[in-house]
């Protein structure tokens, strides 16, 4: 749990699949760049909200389109309110990231 803005938020984890040549994910590096950009935005806006990106040889259907990530939030040790608050914070970070990208 992280305390952000006086409220408890569950820590989130961004998951990005990798390809070792057998996963049929030719564009996984684009997803990793997106995961890294989101991780950086979250760290800038809300330190302690996000755990490090999990980058592993796993397939999460991220080969279907670029810009696909899996974001885990909430678990058996968190309340629904903590997960909802974290989702709102992630949404704000995504909006800031997309706004910055559009301005370039």
Residue pairs with C-beta under 8 A, 6 or more apart in sequence:
1 8
1 9
1 10
1 11
1 77
1 78
1 82
2 8
2 9
2 10
2 11
2 46
2 48
2 49
3 9
4 46
4 48
4 49
4 85
4 89
7 85
8 79
8 81
8 82
8 85
9 46
9 49
9 82
9 85
9 86
9 89
10 73
10 74
10 75
10 78
10 82
10 83
10 85
10 86
11 48
11 49
11 50
11 51
11 86
12 42
12 49
12 50
12 51
12 71
12 72
12 73
12 86
12 90
13 50
13 51
13 52
13 53
13 54
13 71
13 72
13 73
14 35
14 38
14 39
14 50
14 53
14 54
14 69
14 70
14 71
15 53
15 54
15 56
15 58
15 60
15 69
15 70
15 71
15 72
16 28
16 31
16 32
16 35
16 53
16 54
16 55
16 62
16 69
16 70
17 23
17 25
17 28
17 31
17 56
17 57
17 58
17 59
17 60
17 62
17 63
18 25
18 28
18 32
18 55
18 56
18 57
18 58
19 25
19 26
19 28
19 57
20 57
23 57
23 59
23 63
24 59
24 63
25 59
25 62
25 63
26 63
27 63
27 66
28 62
28 63
30 66
30 67
31 62
31 66
31 67
31 68
31 69
32 53
32 55
34 66
34 67
34 69
35 53
35 55
35 69
36 53
37 97
38 69
38 93
38 94
38 97
39 50
39 52
39 53
41 93
41 94
41 96
41 97
41 100
42 49
42 50
42 89
42 90
42 93
43 50
45 89
45 92
45 93
45 96
46 89
46 93
49 86
49 89
49 90
60 68
60 70
61 68
62 68
62 69
62 70
71 90
73 83
73 86
73 87
73 90
74 80
74 82
74 83
74 86
